[in-house]
Amino acid sequence: MAAPFVDTARITVRSGNGGNGVVSFHREKYVAAGGPDGGDGGQGGNVVVVIDDNMSTLMDFRYKRKYVAPNGMDGGGKRCTGRNGADLTLRVPRGTIIRDAETKEIICDMSQTQSFVLCKGGRGGWGNQHFATPTRQVPRFAKAGLPGQTRDVILELKLLADVGLVGFPNVGKSTLLSVVSRAQPKIANYHFTTLFPNLGVVYVEEGVSFVMADIPGIIEGAAQGAGLGHDFLRHIDRCRLLIHVVDVSGSEGRDPVEDFEAINAELAEYSPTLASRKMIVAANKVDIMQDPELLERLREHVQAKGLELFEISAAAHMGTRELVKKAAEELQHLPPVAVYEPTYVERPPEVDTSGEVSIEKFDDTWVVEGPWLQRLISNVNFSDYESRNWFDKNLRQSGLFDKLEAMGIQDGDIVSMYDLEFEYQR
């Protein structure tokens, strides 16, 4: 039994925590007062998403939903830095979109970007070697590592295909794909034989080929979730060209013009952009056509809309060669496959600054630590002006500076917070 096709998955990812710095002093025979030599903690491992062109579904994420990168190792004596945590690599098919689970905004489109750091590992804490000064020669403190990031994300696969086959169930899309490519989709004479999208590479001539996707049959109401169409309409979002396959045989008593308009209405309701995509109409099953009037009515209808119609019989291999040559010709003039730009904007987290902090003084250095302060620092980009201002605003609103002044801090004194040091200025 074939594995199920999985094209969406919600997962939780967490990067590794940074290792702790250590307190250590140089001990060696005949060397007096060797000084501090505590090493720094290692960096926590990143969570990195990479493209694997050998994958075609998100099946790997169906059962395992939580992924955690290793933590950095603690530092050691003799200025030894702890080992960095190894990066955790998540492999996804090309065309996977990473969305924020809460806002549904796009974080990254894994179509052309070969790798993407989804969660950055926590920074390692400083060992006591960093805190030695002429006036503080025996620092007996070090810093803890910062925690890694945690994210809830949705992985959404949008197939990368140049041409998408659309139409009602049982109109011959799978047969057409099997004839013009080496794909081997399941083919049978009943509706919804195709339960998941199939891809095939169509070779037109030397140096000319394209990827074709057979999308499961769309029915009226698909855009609201009826049938299978709602689940798989996303896979034609990227298609540069649509081939609308219509059954003109009359064997099921359907009106080709009504079918054509019904599918177009579903496409328009799902995405107006998709409905405006370049389209070719393939009138299928002409070899068993019972009423030629059905074909002529469809021809007049689509030509009035400025569309080109091809008479084909996928089962009998009639007209398929001309159809794929026309598709290849159209693709030469169409823009490349769409790549979705990121819409996600990193928002500063809400940090509760009402908790207690530990304040210790060592000579002219004030060491400040606390759980909320650790969370605050881990979310600050100190190379960014706005981020630094946000950090300063939170510290002032927390009343931390008032506490330091009440304890006697002076201008020019050093404030040490984890792996951050700065001179205090009123």
C-alpha positions in Angstrom: 0.0 0.0 0.0 1.4 3.4 -1.0 2.2 5.9 1.7 -0.4 8.7 2.2 0.3 12.1 0.6 1.0 14.6 3.3 1.2 18.3 2.3 0.7 20.1 5.6 2.2 19.6 9.1 2.3 21.6 12.3 5.4 21.2 14.3 7.2 22.8 17.3 10.9 23.5 17.0 13.4 24.6 19.6 17.0 25.6 19.3 19.6 24.6 21.9 20.4 26.6 25.0 23.8 28.2 25.3 26.3 26.5 27.6 27.3 28.1 30.9 30.5 30.0 31.5 32.6 28.7 34.5 34.5 30.1 37.4 38.1 28.8 37.3 41.6 30.0 38.3 44.9 29.1 36.8 46.7 26.5 38.9 50.3 25.7 38.0 53.4 24.9 40.0 55.7 27.8 40.4 53.1 30.2 39.0 51.6 32.4 41.7 48.3 34.1 41.3 47.7 32.6 37.9 44.5 34.6 37.5 41.0 33.7 36.2 40.9 31.3 33.3 37.2 30.1 33.2 36.1 29.4 29.6 32.9 30.4 27.9 29.9 28.1 27.3 29.3 26.8 23.7 26.6 28.1 21.4 23.3 26.2 21.3 22.5 24.3 18.1 20.4 26.0 15.4 17.4 24.5 13.8 18.1 24.6 10.1 15.6 23.8 7.3 17.1 22.5 4.0 15.6 21.4 0.7 15.8 17.8 -0.2 14.9 17.2 -3.9 14.4 13.5 -3.2 11.4 14.2 -1.0 7.9 14.8 -2.4 5.7 14.9 0.7 5.8 16.0 4.3 5.3 12.5 5.5 8.3 12.6 7.8 6.5 15.2 10.0 3.2 13.3 10.3 4.0 11.5 13.5 6.9 13.4 15.1 5.8 17.0 15.9 8.6 18.3 18.2 12.2 18.9 17.2 14.8 20.1 19.7 18.5 21.0 18.8 21.3 20.0 21.3 22.4 22.5 23.9 25.9 24.0 24.0 28.4 22.5 26.5 29.6 24.3 29.6 33.0 26.0 29.5 36.0 24.6 31.3 39.2 25.7 33.0 42.3 26.8 31.1 40.2 29.1 29.0 38.5 26.1 27.3 35.3 27.0 25.5 32.5 24.5 25.7 31.5 22.6 22.5 28.8 24.1 20.4 25.6 22.2 20.1 25.2 20.5 16.7 22.7 22.1 14.3 19.4 20.1 13.9 18.6 19.8 10.2 15.0 19.4 9.0 14.7 18.2 5.4 11.7 19.3 3.4 10.6 19.0 -0.3 11.3 21.9 -2.6 8.3 24.2 -2.6 7.5 24.0 1.1 6.3 27.2 2.7 7.1 27.8 6.4 4.4 29.8 8.2 4.0 31.1 11.7 1.4 28.9 13.3 -0.3 31.8 15.1 -0.5 34.5 12.5 -0.2 32.3 9.3 2.4 34.8 8.0 5.1 33.4 5.6 8.5 33.0 7.3 10.3 31.5 4.3 9.5 29.9 1.0 11.7 26.9 0.5 11.7 27.1 -3.3 15.1 28.6 -4.1 16.7 29.2 -0.7 18.7 26.1 -0.2 18.8 26.4 3.6 17.2 28.6 6.3 17.9 29.1 10.0 14.5 28.8 11.6 15.6 29.0 15.2 19.0 30.4 16.3 20.7 28.7 19.2 21.2 30.5 22.5 24.5 32.3 23.1 27.0 30.7 25.4 27.7 32.4 28.8 31.0 34.1 29.6 33.5 32.5 31.9 35.2 34.6 34.6 38.2 35.3 32.4 36.1 38.1 30.8 35.5 39.9 34.1 39.1 40.5 35.2 40.1 44.2 35.5 43.0 46.0 37.2 40.7 46.6 40.2 38.9 43.2 40.1 41.6 40.6 39.6 39.8 37.7 41.2 36.3 37.6 39.7 34.4 34.8 41.3 31.4 34.8 39.0 30.5 33.7 35.5 27.4 33.9 33.3 24.8 31.3 32.4 24.1 30.6 28.7 21.0 32.1 27.1 18.0 29.9 26.2 17.3 28.9 22.6 14.2 30.0 20.6 11.0 28.1 20.4 8.6 28.3 17.5 5.3 26.7 16.4 5.3 26.6 12.6 3.1 25.2 9.8 4.8 23.5 6.9 2.8 23.8 3.7 3.8 22.1 0.5 2.9 23.9 -2.8 4.1 21.8 -5.7 6.5 23.3 -8.1 4.9 22.6 -11.4 4.9 24.6 -14.6 1.6 23.3 -15.9 -1.5 22.2 -13.8 -4.3 20.0 -15.1 -7.7 21.1 -13.7 -11.1 19.8 -14.3 -14.0 17.7 -12.9 -13.3 14.2 -11.6 -13.0 11.4 -14.3 -12.4 13.7 -17.2 -9.1 12.1 -18.1 -6.4 14.2 -16.4 -4.5 11.2 -15.0 -4.6 9.5 -18.4 -3.3 12.6 -20.1 -0.4 12.8 -17.6 0.5 9.2 -18.0 0.5 9.6 -21.8 2.7 12.7 -22.1 5.1 11.8 -19.2 6.5 8.8 -17.5 4.3 9.3 -14.5 2.1 6.3 -13.5 -0.9 7.6 -11.6 -3.7 5.3 -10.7 -6.3 5.3 -13.5 -9.9 3.9 -13.2 -13.3 4.7 -14.5 -14.8 6.2 -11.3 -14.7 9.6 -9.7 -11.9 10.6 -7.3 -9.6 7.8 -8.5 -6.8 10.4 -8.0 -6.6 11.1 -4.3 -3.4 13.2 -4.3 -1.5 15.3 -6.8 0.8 13.5 -9.2 3.8 15.1 -11.0 5.4 14.2 -14.3 8.2 15.6 -16.4 7.0 16.1 -20.0 9.9 15.9 -22.6 8.8 17.8 -25.7 12.1 17.8 -27.7 15.8 18.1 -27.1 16.4 20.7 -24.4 12.6 21.4 -24.0 10.7 20.0 -21.0 8.4 21.0 -18.2 6.8 19.7 -15.1 3.1 18.9 -15.2 0.8 18.3 -12.2 -2.4 16.3 -12.1 -4.6 17.9 -9.5 -7.4 15.8 -8.0 -10.8 16.5 -9.4 -12.4 19.7 -8.4 -16.1 19.9 -7.8 -18.6 22.7 -7.2 -18.1 24.0 -3.7 -14.4 22.9 -3.6 -13.3 26.4 -2.5 -15.5 25.9 0.6 -14.0 22.5 1.3 -16.3 20.2 -0.7 -14.7 17.1 -2.2 -10.9 17.0 -2.4 -10.4 20.2 -4.3 -10.0 22.4 -1.2 -7.2 20.3 0.1 -5.2 20.4 -3.2 -6.1 23.7 -4.9 -2.9 25.1 -3.2 -0.8 23.0 -5.5 -1.8 24.9 -8.6 -1.0 28.3 -7.0 2.5 28.2 -8.5 1.5 26.8 -11.9 2.4 29.2 -14.7 -0.1 27.6 -17.1 -3.4 25.8 -16.6 -4.7 23.1 -19.0 -8.4 22.8 -18.4 -9.5 19.3 -19.3 -13.2 19.0 -20.3 -15.1 15.7 -21.1 -17.0 16.3 -24.4 -18.0 12.7 -24.9 -21.4 13.1 -23.2 -21.1 9.7 -21.7 -22.0 11.0 -18.2 -24.8 13.3 -19.4 -22.9 16.4 -18.5 -22.8 19.8 -20.3 -19.1 20.7 -21.2 -19.9 24.4 -21.1 -21.5 24.2 -17.6 -18.5 22.1 -16.4 -16.0 24.6 -17.8 -17.7 27.6 -16.1 -18.2 25.7 -12.8 -14.5 24.9 -12.5 -13.5 28.5 -13.4 -15.9 29.8 -10.7 -14.2 27.6 -8.1 -10.7 28.8 -9.2 -11.9 32.4 -9.0 -13.4 31.9 -5.6 -10.2 30.3 -4.3 -7.9 32.9 -5.8 -8.7 35.6 -8.3 -5.0 35.6 -9.3 -5.2 31.9 -10.1 -8.4 32.4 -12.2 -6.5 35.0 -14.4 -3.7 32.6 -15.1 -3.0 31.7 -18.7 -5.2 28.7 -19.7 -5.5 26.2 -22.6 -8.7 24.1 -23.0 -8.4 20.4 -23.8 -11.6 18.8 -25.1 -11.0 15.2 -24.1 -12.6 11.9 -25.2 -13.4 13.1 -28.7 -13.0 9.5 -30.0 -16.1 8.4 -28.1 -18.1 11.6 -28.6 -21.8 10.9 -28.9 -23.0 14.4 -29.8 -20.6 16.7 -31.9 -22.8 19.6 -31.0 -21.4 19.5 -27.4 -17.9 20.1 -28.8 -18.9 22.9 -31.1 -20.8 24.7 -28.2 -17.7 24.4 -26.0 -15.4 25.7 -28.9 -17.6 28.7 -29.5 -17.7 29.4 -25.8 -14.0 29.3 -25.1 -13.0 31.1 -28.3 -15.3 33.9 -27.3 -13.2 34.2 -24.2 -10.0 34.4 -26.2 -8.9 30.9 -25.3 -7.5 28.2 -27.5 -9.1 24.7 -27.6 -7.4 21.4 -28.6 -9.4 18.3 -29.5 -7.7 15.3 -27.8 -8.3 11.8 -26.7 -5.7 11.0 -24.0 -6.7 7.3 -24.0 -6.2 7.0 -27.8 -3.1 9.3 -27.8 -4.9 11.7 -30.2 -3.9 15.4 -30.2 -1.7 15.1 -27.1 1.5 15.8 -28.9 0.1 19.1 -30.3 -1.2 20.0 -26.9 2.1 19.7 -25.1 4.0 21.5 -27.9 1.6 24.4 -27.5 2.1 24.3 -23.7 5.9 24.4 -24.1 5.5 27.3 -26.5 3.3 29.3 -24.0 5.7 28.7 -21.2 8.5 30.4 -23.0 6.6 33.7 -22.7 5.3 33.3 -19.2 7.1 34.5 -16.0 8.9 31.9 -13.8 7.3 29.9 -11.1 6.1 32.2 -8.3 8.2 32.5 -5.1 6.3 33.8 -2.1 8.0 36.7 -0.3 8.2 36.5 3.5 5.4 38.5 5.3 6.4 37.5 8.9 7.7 40.3 11.0 9.5 39.3 14.2 7.6 40.9 17.1 9.2 41.7 20.5 7.8 39.2 23.0 5.8 40.2 26.0 8.2 39.9 28.9 6.9 40.1 32.4 9.4 42.3 34.2 7.7 42.2 37.6 9.8 39.3 38.9 12.7 39.7 41.3 16.3 40.1 40.1 19.6 39.3 41.9 22.0 42.3 42.2 25.6 41.8 43.5 28.4 44.3 43.6 32.0 43.3 42.9 34.3 46.4 43.2 32.9 48.7 40.5 30.9 46.0 38.7 27.2 45.3 39.4 26.1 41.8 38.4 22.4 41.6 37.6 20.6 38.3 37.0 17.0 37.1 36.9 14.8 34.7 34.8 12.9 37.6 33.1 16.1 39.4 32.4 17.5 36.3 30.7 14.5 36.0 28.5 14.6 39.7 27.7 18.3 39.7 26.6 17.8 36.5 24.5 15.3 38.4 22.3 17.4 41.5 21.7 19.4 42.2 18.6 22.1 44.5 20.0 23.3 45.5 16.5 19.8 47.0 15.8 19.1 50.5 17.1 15.3 49.9 17.6 15.9 46.7 19.4 18.4 48.4 21.8 15.8 51.1 22.5 13.2 48.4 23.2 15.6 46.8 25.7 16.4 50.1 27.4 12.7 50.9 27.7 11.9 47.6 29.3 14.7 48.0 31.8 13.5 51.4 32.8 9.9 50.4 33.1 10.9 47.4 35.3 12.4 49.8 37.9 15.8 48.1 37.7 17.7 51.4 37.3 15.9 52.9 40.3 17.0 49.9 42.4 20.6 50.3 41.3 20.6 54.0 42.1 19.1 53.3 45.5 21.9 50.8 46.1 24.5 53.5 45.3 25.6 52.8 41.7 27.7 55.6 40.2 28.1 56.9 36.7 30.9 54.9 35.0 30.3 51.8 37.0 30.0 48.6 35.0 26.6 46.7 34.8 27.0 43.1 33.8 24.0 41.1 32.6 24.7 37.6 31.3 26.9 38.2 28.2 26.3 41.9 28.2 28.3 44.7 29.9 27.8 48.4 29.7 28.8 51.6 31.6 26.0 53.0 33.7 25.0 56.6 32.8 22.1 58.4 34.4 
